[in-house]
């Protein structure tokens, strides 16, 4: 048996490793931009900053993949059912945001302006790739490396908790972050952890994650976890500062509708896959 002090040291060491993969590449890219003395106007361009962030996250995930690719049982990145699970995940993510955004809009939380132009198409695909890269990076670090590590150690509770806490931590510097945003992020991570445990790989989680954030910012034109919306199809302008409804500066993920929706989805997954979850738990703990 591992004593509590040894276990705590292991939790800290593994979590710091995961944080390093998630944060250090972004810091390196930021320093590089500073050394190159990028034009201030260019740096302040929202789209440019977001895309640079995607590149940094991909760099971290790629380096992590190279470091741990021999431990495929930890990463759980099977390509056998990738296409079907990605389509399913995209539909789940898009549908969840549509329901969330739709309820807020019906309650009068947004004033809508439809602003799509064909000239936006290249930007649309650029951000589709960008959000996909971002989602894969987050899932590799949280549900891949960190959750996988503790599942191999047969500690399912730690697998869920540590990766979910890390997922929240990776967003603490985002605009509008507070206790409600943290709760929403934590619930989202618990949901992704359930799906990762059931599906056996992270393709489905990555697709849900990517579609969730892409549809928020690009399609429905809302703030995405504290980052400004790109708004290529619809501009959703908040009609009030009622944060429980539209989430305020952090975006709809912080709002009460999103939190209730995530709780409902977690309960649905548990209800539909209760026996599967128990079987997975037994396999992990025995």
Buried (B, 14 or more C-beta within 10 A) or exposed (E): EEEEEEBEEBBEEBBEBBBBBBBBBBEEBBEEBEEEEEEEEEEEEEEBBBBBBBBBBBBBBBBBBEEBEEBEEBBBBBEEBBEEBBEBBBEBBBBBBEBBBEBBBEEEBBEEEEEEEEEBEEBBEBBBBBBBBBBBBBBBBBBBBBBBBBBEBEBBEBBBBBBBBBBBBBBEEBBBBEEBBBBBBBBBBBBBBBBBBBBEBBBBBBBBBBBBBBBBBBBBBBBBBBBBBBBBBBBBBBBEEBBEBBBBBBBBBBBBBBBEBBBEBBEEBEEEBEEBBEEBBEEBEE
